Amino acid sequence: MNVKQQLLVVIAGRLATALITLAGLRIATHFLTPEQYGVLALIVAVQMLCGLFLVNPVGQHLNLNTHAWWDDGTLLPRLRSYRSFIGVVSLIGGGVAAFALPHDDGLSVALAMFAAFWVILAGTWNATLIPMLNMLNYRTESAIWSVITALTSLVFSVGLVWWHPTATVWVIGQSIGLLIGALGARAALIQRVEPAHAPNKTLPLLERTTLYGYYIPVAIANGFMWLQLSGYRFEIELYWGLAELGYLAIGIQIASQIGALAESLAMQFLFPMFYRRCSEHQNKAEVSSALSDLLNTLAPLYFVLIGSIAAGAPYLLTVLVAGTYRSAANYLVIGAVIEGCRMVANLLGVTSHIMRQPRYLALPYALGSLCTFILITMAGQMSLSVFYTVLAVAAGSMTMLLAMWVNTKRLTSLAVDRRRWILALVWMVLLPIVFQMASTTVTLLEAIAFLAAIGSASGVVVAVLLYRNEALLRLVQVDMGKVAP
């Protein structure tokens, strides 16, 4: 399968998954009241706490070593030692949900624990095995199981929430789909292993030196990341209530889902080549060159995406959510800025992982979360509008991004393609200004037409950014070696 065919498979799979996920958002907002959507936001925050703080450091270590362990036949034996760890993390998540979520009676406590346990267990395996197939260049299988995950999650969630319209029941339905996708990806991965390279034994995933030198520093950094990206939700619920949290969560979630689609396309297509190129992490010159190429390819595209989301905010809400949530346009505009900071910071943070220097991640997220919580606390104490909280999150995100840039420059040299960056930044600022002059009260067909216009104009800019992009060409010309299909 050549590069163009791989790209088509990745795009088709991600677009299908995105359309199903966005359809699920429309259905969820139809069945769930703002208060219940606030509960859903808190459940997701608990899931992200376990995912970022406990699981992600292991996942990053796994990403860095996937190719090497696959090549020497030890990947599956190492994954066996992952099972107990994920089980313990899921139990912790269930316990946190019992105390952190608002409950009316014992049944709601039990449902919250059950939902949190299964969404963490199934979600972790799904997010490990499906991207792993893609990382190993089995893109078709990865795309298929991504689509099956999204489709079955939607079917089970709709069926259950029709019977009992609560956030916890919706999450249980999502968990069933995630588990089906994870089991399918596991079967696909096992089929690709030669019998001689599938020893029936268990190998450790983390050595003691890796635990202290990599896992703990990354976990600390991710803990601060969680505080900045999700932890503030509990403070909003405390000061402003579940309904206001629900409205805010919708705006930020739409931005994050669109951003996650773009990020996943990049990760599925470019990151396997990037990680292979950086497999010799001691070669600092090559790491610097690869990171510069990744930044110069993706950061300008992310800027264009941010401007497009901000420009299309009222039209996206008309298309994607029920009428109850249409007043969240301002949250969506600021949510686009927050998501842009997160995506660019993730690109910069890759350097710390590649060079095994995770301690450089902690300070940026600590500063960002501190800024966010101080400003939200001030807004709550002064009884200001809840809109000030999303501004606080944006301020914390920009603080984090600036600190991440400074830290990355300390680790390695970056060569920025100024021409492409300036073009993308100008477009990011001008596009929302132009569309602010358009009407925000539109029918569904008018909203689709506006979004088509924004997408077409931004697509032209993206084509200009990618045309004869030497950074992109260097990334896609990497020899994937033994992992080629």
N, C-alpha and C positions, 0 to 999 in steps of 0.2 A: 504494500500500500504506500503510494507516494505522498508527499507533503500535502498536495491539494486535496487528495482523497481523505487523508487524516483530518484536515481542517473541516471538510464538509461533514464528516461523521461527528466531530466534536460539536460543530455549530448546530446540526440537526438535532442531536441529542439534548443539548442545553436549551435550545429554543422550545422543544417539545416539553421538557421538564418545566421551563419557566411559564409557559402558557397554562399548564395544568396547575402549577403553584398559584398563579395569579387568579385563576378561576376559583381555586380554593379560598383565596382571600375574599373574593366577592361573596362566596357562599357563607364563609365564617361571619362576615359583618352583617349578613342577612339574619342569621340565627342568633348571634350573640349580642346582647345589649352592651353599651359602653362599659358598664360595671364588670360584666363577664369578660370583656376584652381586656380590661385592666387586670383581672385575675390571670388571663392567659399570658399577659406580658410578664407577670411575676413568676409564673411557672417556667417560662422561657429563660428568665433571669437565673433561676435556680439551675436549669440545665446548662446554661453558659458558665455558671460558677464552677460546676464540676468539670465541664469540658475544657475551659481555659486553665483553671488553676491546677487540676489534677491530671487530666488526660492529655492536653495539648503538648506539654513538654515531652511526653513519651512519643506522641505522634510526630513531633518535629525530629526527634532522634531516629524514629523509624523512617521518615522521609529521607534523611541524610544518608541512611545506610541501606535503603531498599535495593538499590542496584547491586551493591557489593554482596549482600546476603543472598540475593537471587542468583547471582553468578556462582557463588560457592555452595548453593544448595541448602543454606541454613535458615531461609526466611520462614518457612512453615513451622519448623521446630521452635523458632523464637516466638512466633505468634501464639503458640500453645501456652506459653507462660503469661500471655496477655490476658487470658480468660479470667483468671481469679482476680486480677487487678481491676478489670472492668466491673466484675460483680461487686466487689467491695465499694468502688466508686458509686455505683448505682444505689447501693444500700445507703450510703452517706447522703446522696441526693434525695432519696425518699425521706430520710430523717429531717433534713433541712426543710423540705416542703411542709412537713407536719408542723413545724414551728414558725416558718416565715410567712406562710400564706394565711389570709383571713378565713376563718371557718365558722359555720353555724352550728354544726353538731358532729357527733362521732363519725357518721357516714361520710361527710365531706372531708374529714381528716384522712380517713382510710382511702378514699378515692384520690385525694391529692398525693398521698404517698405512693399509691399504686401507679398513677400516671407518671409521676416524676421518675420512679424506678425504671419503668419500661422505656420511657422516651430517652433516658440517658443510656441504658443498656443497648437498645436497638439502634439508637442514633449514633453511638460511638462506633459500633461495628460497621454500620452502613457507611459512615464517613471515613472509615479506615480502609475497608476492602474495595469499595467501588473506585475511589481515587487511586488505590494501589494498582488495580488493573490498568488504569490509564497510564500511570507512571511507568509500568512495565511494557507499554506500547500496545496493549490489548484494548484499543480505543473502542472498537465496536461493542465488545462485551460490556465495557464500562458505560457506554451510552445507553445500551439496552436496559441495563439494570437500574440506571438512574431514572429512566422514563417509567419503568415498572414500579419503582419506589414511589414516585410522585403520584402515579395513577391509583395504585392500591391505597395509598395514604388518604387520598381524596375520597375514594369510594367508601372506605370504612369510617372515616370521620363524618361524612354526610349521613351515612346510615345510622350511626350512633347518635349524632347531635339532633337528628330528626326525632328520635325517641326521647332524648333528654338534653335540651339545649344549654349545656354548661361548658365552661372552658376545659375542665378536667376530662370530660367525656370526649371532647374534640381531640385532646392530646392523646388519649388512649387509642383513638382511631388512627392518628398519625403514627403511633408506635407500631401498630400492626403492619402498616405499609413499610416502615423502615426495617422491620425484622424480616419481612419477605425479601426485600432487596438485598439485605446483608447475607441471607442464606443463599440466595442465587449467586451473588458475587463470590461467595466462598466456594461454591461448587465449580464456578467457572475458573477460579484460580487453581484449584486442585487439579482440574482437568489439564491444565497447562504444564504441570510439573511432571517431569520424567520420573518413573518409578524409582530409579537409582538415586534420585535427588530428593526423595521424600522419606527420610528416615523417621521411624516411629519413636521419636524421643523428644524431650523438651529441653530447649536451651534458654539461658537467661537473656532477657531483652536488654537489661541494664546492668552493667558492671558497677562495682562500688565507686570507682573513680568517676564514671559517667554520672552516677547518682548525685555525688557532691559537686562535681565540677560543671555539670550541665543541667540536670533535672531541677535541682533546687533553685538555682538562679533564674531559670526560665519560669518556674512556677511562681516565684516572687514577682517577676515582671508581669506575668499574666494575671496575677491577683490584682495588681494595680490597673491593668487593662480592663478587667471585669468591673472594677469600681467605676471607671470612667464610662464604659459603654453600656452597662446594665445595672450596676449597683444603685445608681441614683433613682431607679424606679421605686424602690422601697421608701425613699425619702419623699418622693412625689405623692405616693399613696398616703403617707403619714400626714403631710401638710394639706393636700388638695383633694384626696379621695380617689377611689377606683375609677369613677366615670371620667374625670379629667385625665387620669393616666391612660385610659383607653383611647381617648381622642389623640393624645400626644403620641402614643405608641403606634397608632395607625399611620400618621404622617412619617414618622421615622422608619417604620417597618417597610413602607413602600419604597422609600429611598434605599434602604439596606438590601431589599430583595433585588431591585434592579442593579444595584452595585455588585451584589453577590453573583448575579448572572454574568456580568462583565468579567468579574474577577475569576469566576470558575472557568469561563472560556479561556482566559489567559493561562490559568493554572493547568488546565487539561492539555492545552496545545503547546505552550512555551516552556512551562516549568520543568517537564521531564528533560528537555534539551538543556535548559539552564543548569539543572542539578547534575546532569551528566558532564557538562562542561566544567563544573566546579568540583567534580569528584576528587580532584587533587587539591584539597583546600589549602595545602601549604604553599601553593603557587599563588602568591598574593597579587602578582601582576595579572594573571589570568582571571582571578576572582574579581579584581577591580574592573577589568575590561568587560567581563560578563555582566556584572551589576550595572555598569554604565549603559550597556546595550539594552538590558531589561528596562531600566528607567526611561531611556530615550524612546523606547518602543511603546511602553504602556502608560507612563505618566501623562503625556499629552492627550492620549485617548481618554483617560480618566477625567481630565479637565473638560473635554468636550461633553462627556456624559453628565458631569455635574451641571453644566450650563443647560443641557437639554432637560434634565429632571426639573430644575428650578423653573425653566420657561414653561414646561408643560404641567406644572403642579395642579392647577384647577381641573385640567382636562383629564389627567390621570385619575383623579378622585372620582370624576363623573363616570369613567369607564370601569374602574376597579373596585369601588366600594359601594355599599348601600347608602341611600340618601341620608341616613342618620349621621354619617361621618363626613359629609361633604364640606364641613366648616374647617377641616384640618389642613387647608392649603398652605397656610403660613408655616405650620409645623413641617410640611413636606419640603418647602423651600430651604429652611434651615437644616432639615434632615439631609438634604443633598450635600450641603457643605460638610456636615459631620461625616457622612459616608466617604466623601472625597478625601478628607484628612486621614480617615482610617485606611483607605486603600493605598494611598501613597506611602503612609507610614509602614504598612505591611511590606511594601517593596523595599524600603530602606532597612527594615528589621531583618530581612533575609540575610544581610551581611553578617550580623552577629551570630546567626545560626550556622552559616557556612563556615565562618572562621572560628567556631567554637568559643565565642566570647559573649555568652548570653547576659553577662552582668551589665552590658551596655544598654540593655533593653529596659531595665528597671527604672532608672531615673526619669526618662521621658514620660512613662505611664504614671509614675508617682506624681510628677508635677501636674500632668493633665488631670488626674483624678482629684488631686488636692484643690486645684483651681475650680473644677466643677462643683465639688461638694461645698466649698466655701461660698460660692455664688448662689447655689440653690438654697443653702441654709439662710443666707441673708434675705433672699426673696421670700422664703417661707416665714421668717420672723417678722418681716415687714408687711406680710399679707399682700404681696404683689400678685399680679396675674400669673397663671401657670405658664404663659408664653415666655416669661423670663427664664424659666427653667431650661427650655430648649436653647435659648441664647447662652445660658451658662454651660451647657454641654458643648455647644459649638466653640465657646471660648477655651474650654479645657482641651478640646480636640486640636485646636490650632496651636495651643501651647505645647501639647505633646508632639505635634508634627515638627515644630521648630526645634525642639530639644532632640528629636530623633535625627533630624538632618545634621545637627552639630555633632552628635555622637558618631554618626556614620562617617562623617568627614574625618574624624579622629582615627577610625579604623582603616579607612582606605581612601584612595583618591577617586573622585568622580568626574567624568568628562560629560558635561551637559550640552545637549544639542539646542543651543539658545534659540535658533530660528524656529524650530518646531514647538518648543515650550512657549515662546511668546505668542505665536499664532494661536495655540490652543487656549492660553490664558485670556487673550483678547476676546476670543469667541465665547468663552465661559462667562465673561462679564456682559458682553453686548447682547447675546441671545435672550436672556431673561428680560433685559430692559426693553427690547423690541416687543416681546410678547406681553409685557405688562400693559401695553396700549390696547391689546385685544380684549374683548368681552370675556368675563369670567363666568357668566351665567349662560350656559350653552346646553343644547340638547346632546343626546348621546352621539348622533351622527356628526354634529358640529365638532364635538370633542375629538372624535376619531380623525376628522379632517385636519384639525389643528395639530394633533400629534403626528399625523402623517407628514405635514409640512415641516414640523420641527425635526422629525427623523430624517427626512430627505435632505434638508439643508445641512444637518450635522453629518450625515453620511458622506456628503461631498467633501466636507472638511476632513473627515477621517481618511478618505481616499487620498487627499492631498498629503496628509501626514505620513501615510504608509508608502506613498509613491517613491521608489528608489531609496527606501530607508535602509541604509547600510547596516544599522544596528540590528534590524529585524533579519536581514539576510544572513548575518553572522550567526544569529541564534538558530535559525532553521537549518543551517548547513552542518550542524553538529552530528557526528557519527554516534548513533545510539548503541553500537556494538552488539553485545550478546542479547540484548533485549529486543532486537528487531524481530518482528513476527515471521 
